[in-house]
Amino acid sequence: MASDGSLTTEPGHVVVIGAGPAGLTFAHELLSRTKAKVTVLEASDMVGGISRTVVYKGNRIDIGGHRFFSKDDRVMAWWRDRMPVQTAPARDDIHLGRPVDAMDDAPADPARPADPERDEAVMLVRRRLSRIYYLRKFFNYPVSLSLDTILNLGLVRMVRIGFSYLWMRAMPPRKERSLEDFFINRFGVELYQTFFRDYTEKVWGVPCREIKPEWGAQRIKGLSIRAVLAHAIRQMLPKPKATLSQKDVETSLIDRFMYPRLGPGQMWEVVADDIRRMGGGILFGQSCEGLQFDGTRVTGVDVRGPEGTRLIEAALVISTMPLQHLARASGEAVPPDVREIADGLRYRDFFTVGVLVRKLALKHDGRIPTVNDIVPDNWIYIQEPDVRVGRLQVFNNWSPYMVADPDTVWLGMEYFANEGDDLWSQSDEQLADLGLRELVKMGIVSADDILDRTVLRAPKAYPAYFGSYDRIDVLRRWIDGLDNLFVIGRNGMHKYNNQDHSMLCAMTLVDQIVAGTLDRSALWAVNTEAEYHETRKEQAQAAAAQGGAVAAS
Ligand SMILES: Cc1cc2nc3c(=O)[nH]c(=O)nc-3n(C[C@H](O)[C@H](O)[C@H](O)COP(=O)(O)OP(=O)(O)OC[C@H]3O[C@@H](n4cnc5c(N)ncnc54)[C@H](O)[C@@H]3O)c2cc1C
């Protein structure tokens, strides 16, 4: 940073901590627009962060399932520039005689033909289907008032839900101190216990009464029983022609998305190749363990690698590592109150049990044709209270190229945990056994059809909005007071960011560097801006049109 407070376009050696979407987008943008010298430090041996793709014996695991969709045109165009959208059918389209799917928000470019059967780097356009598995039956996600729902729940449960809702309406509303109060005020006790409580508690590992109501307000705005009923009635009427582009629709309801042919990590490998071509360095197995300060200026980064610890001097440092680690790495430079808040931040950890099977025991109703008649879902929310698995990915349906043998089914069983808890502290072997037991118990697979399994852990997958989160502004003020250190990304800012938000933070910062102006509040505003939070009429209608259970992506 220059002495007048502006950022210089020649920032000397720029050190980026983390080769996930935020760090790589920053490096890519800076290298393409300035002459800066950029080094990206990555603690693991792969690019992509949580958005990486891990290959196990030719089968690919996507941690959580990453839809490539953004309401921001710049991000959509950026992805398409790196990987062209398919212009020819994918393997499963060919098998089923399906035409190539299209998205208004991501048109294919006829000047860049991309054939997934022939070309390596291709963005597929996929249709989303994700249902809820409960009472060993499928429910629409989000839950809607349909004949299927009524038949699946049964009359007794439906009546209980109805009475509990009417009772809630007749009583004065609860004071909303927690997410539990938030749900009950909108849906009644019975519906809350049926569809909201268990899944939310599986995701966050704490009772809903300990989670702040604001989280519900942010995730399921515009949703109510009245809206669900209105939707059920609208469904019976002739449908008007759809005029909305997906940009106007709640992100959780997007029905089509882009997906790299070989999973999300493929995008970040393409970006990493570009960075190297532009002269940037990406160093693997190099973890930032300390930061050296001269007053409010960072002068270097202590990096630990296989060869020991060394100091890398830096003129500008961009951090995407967890905020808690950043504060710890800053040692004495951090005031005690800031340190205490950083230590109090909470995370939720995540692991996937990858299971390869010959076929599913689950019966597909055949309404949507699929290869080998497997269920059509990309992922399934598991609401069953007798198992600990939270979600089930069917990787074949994300991209047929994620699976080595197209006559097998490649599943990802997703569990939420806390580092050190009874789940996390089990060995990989024990976790794999748990996954297989639960898969068989739920009737999804029969034991004879299991071919292989593996376990993949993702610590700090979710930054939590509890713990010391309500005092995060103090931490933010300290960071904003540093001259040449910026935080971007999901754990980097401790925000529930998707890839696009992480990328937009990076792009906004590079815009500021290039323009020579600095506005840190614009960085923090990404993902809290009007576009994401306003309850537009269309958004409310779209959300209301579905009704439903809360899920974390
Ligand atoms: C279950 C799940 C589902 C998701 N689904 C979607 C989706 O559908 N669509 C979507 O767009 N997004 C989705 N996301 C979000 C997406 O994964 C993240 O937004 C994105 O990966 C964040 O990028 P990032 O660069 O900020 O952080 P990360 O991906 O966390 O990358 C940070 C990198 O920094 C490295 N690092 C950390 N500490 C250090 C250190 N001390 N020194 C050096 N390197 C370090 C890490 O190894 C990592 O590679 C999902 C996330 C989860 C958990």
The ligand as an SDF file (V2000), in Angstrom:
LIG
                    3D

 53 58  0  0  0  0  0  0  0  0999 V2000
  -21.0540  -29.6050    1.7390 C   0  0  0  0  0  0  0  0  0  0  0  0
  -20.7570  -28.3940    0.9100 C   0  0  0  0  0  0  0  0  0  0  0  0
  -21.4630  -28.1550   -0.2700 C   0  0  0  0  0  0  0  0  0  0  0  0
  -21.1830  -27.0290   -1.0550 C   0  0  0  0  0  0  0  0  0  0  0  0
  -21.8850  -26.8180   -2.2130 N   0  0  0  0  0  0  0  0  0  0  0  0
  -21.5930  -25.7580   -2.9940 C   0  0  0  0  0  0  0  0  0  0  0  0
  -22.2570  -25.5550   -4.2340 C   0  0  0  0  0  0  0  0  0  0  0  0
  -23.1550  -26.3170   -4.6100 O   0  0  0  0  0  0  0  0  0  0  0  0
  -21.8820  -24.5030   -5.0070 N   0  0  0  0  0  0  0  0  0  0  0  0
  -20.8970  -23.6490   -4.6190 C   0  0  0  0  0  0  0  0  0  0  0  0
  -20.5720  -22.7330   -5.3830 O   0  0  0  0  0  0  0  0  0  0  0  0
  -20.2750  -23.7840   -3.4350 N   0  0  0  0  0  0  0  0  0  0  0  0
  -20.6030  -24.8180   -2.6130 C   0  0  0  0  0  0  0  0  0  0  0  0
  -19.9510  -24.9940   -1.4210 N   0  0  0  0  0  0  0  0  0  0  0  0
  -19.0400  -23.9470   -0.9570 C   0  0  0  0  0  0  0  0  0  0  0  0
  -17.6370  -24.0490   -1.5460 C   0  0  0  0  0  0  0  0  0  0  0  0
  -17.0770  -25.2990   -1.2330 O   0  0  0  0  0  0  0  0  0  0  0  0
  -16.7950  -22.9480   -0.9340 C   0  0  0  0  0  0  0  0  0  0  0  0
  -17.4770  -21.7210   -1.0340 O   0  0  0  0  0  0  0  0  0  0  0  0
  -15.4520  -22.7290   -1.5800 C   0  0  0  0  0  0  0  0  0  0  0  0
  -14.6780  -23.8890   -1.7080 O   0  0  0  0  0  0  0  0  0  0  0  0
  -14.7000  -21.7100   -0.7210 C   0  0  0  0  0  0  0  0  0  0  0  0
  -13.5130  -21.3570   -1.3540 O   0  0  0  0  0  0  0  0  0  0  0  0
  -12.3440  -20.6800   -0.5090 P   0  0  0  0  0  0  0  0  0  0  0  0
  -11.2060  -20.5290   -1.4300 O   0  0  0  0  0  0  0  0  0  0  0  0
  -12.8710  -19.4870    0.1730 O   0  0  0  0  0  0  0  0  0  0  0  0
  -11.9960  -21.7100    0.6490 O   0  0  0  0  0  0  0  0  0  0  0  0
  -11.5600  -23.2410    0.6180 P   0  0  0  0  0  0  0  0  0  0  0  0
  -12.2520  -23.9830   -0.4530 O   0  0  0  0  0  0  0  0  0  0  0  0
  -11.7300  -23.6950    2.0260 O   0  0  0  0  0  0  0  0  0  0  0  0
   -9.9980  -23.1860    0.2740 O   0  0  0  0  0  0  0  0  0  0  0  0
   -9.0690  -22.7330    1.2170 C   0  0  0  0  0  0  0  0  0  0  0  0
   -7.7110  -23.3600    0.8890 C   0  0  0  0  0  0  0  0  0  0  0  0
   -6.7560  -22.8340    1.8070 O   0  0  0  0  0  0  0  0  0  0  0  0
   -5.8810  -23.8840    2.2360 C   0  0  0  0  0  0  0  0  0  0  0  0
   -5.3420  -23.5090    3.5520 N   0  0  0  0  0  0  0  0  0  0  0  0
   -5.9870  -23.4120    4.7260 C   0  0  0  0  0  0  0  0  0  0  0  0
   -5.1470  -23.0380    5.7100 N   0  0  0  0  0  0  0  0  0  0  0  0
   -3.9330  -22.8760    5.1300 C   0  0  0  0  0  0  0  0  0  0  0  0
   -2.6720  -22.4980    5.6120 C   0  0  0  0  0  0  0  0  0  0  0  0
   -2.4710  -22.2090    6.9070 N   0  0  0  0  0  0  0  0  0  0  0  0
   -1.6320  -22.4170    4.7370 N   0  0  0  0  0  0  0  0  0  0  0  0
   -1.8130  -22.7230    3.4160 C   0  0  0  0  0  0  0  0  0  0  0  0
   -2.9940  -23.1090    2.9100 N   0  0  0  0  0  0  0  0  0  0  0  0
   -4.0480  -23.1730    3.7580 C   0  0  0  0  0  0  0  0  0  0  0  0
   -6.8080  -25.0980    2.2960 C   0  0  0  0  0  0  0  0  0  0  0  0
   -6.0600  -26.3150    2.2240 O   0  0  0  0  0  0  0  0  0  0  0  0
   -7.6820  -24.8770    1.0610 C   0  0  0  0  0  0  0  0  0  0  0  0
   -7.1290  -25.4690   -0.0850 O   0  0  0  0  0  0  0  0  0  0  0  0
  -20.2040  -26.1070   -0.6230 C   0  0  0  0  0  0  0  0  0  0  0  0
  -19.4950  -26.3550    0.5650 C   0  0  0  0  0  0  0  0  0  0  0  0
  -19.7660  -27.4750    1.3300 C   0  0  0  0  0  0  0  0  0  0  0  0
  -19.0060  -27.7140    2.5950 C   0  0  0  0  0  0  0  0  0  0  0  0
  1  2  1  0
  2  3  1  0
  2 52  2  0
  3  4  2  0
  4  5  1  0
  4 50  1  0
  5  6  2  0
  6  7  1  0
  6 13  1  0
  7  8  2  0
  7  9  1  0
  9 10  1  0
 10 11  2  0
 10 12  1  0
 12 13  2  0
 13 14  1  0
 14 15  1  0
 14 50  1  0
 15 16  1  0
 16 17  1  0
 16 18  1  0
 18 19  1  0
 18 20  1  0
 20 21  1  0
 20 22  1  0
 22 23  1  0
 23 24  1  0
 24 25  2  0
 24 26  1  0
 24 27  1  0
 27 28  1  0
 28 29  2  0
 28 30  1  0
 28 31  1  0
 31 32  1  0
 32 33  1  0
 33 34  1  0
 33 48  1  0
 34 35  1  0
 35 36  1  0
 35 46  1  0
 36 37  1  0
 36 45  1  0
 37 38  2  0
 38 39  1  0
 39 40  1  0
 39 45  2  0
 40 41  1  0
 40 42  2  0
 42 43  1  0
 43 44  2  0
 44 45  1  0
 46 47  1  0
 46 48  1  0
 48 49  1  0
 50 51  2  0
 51 52  1  0
 52 53  1  0
M  END
$$$$
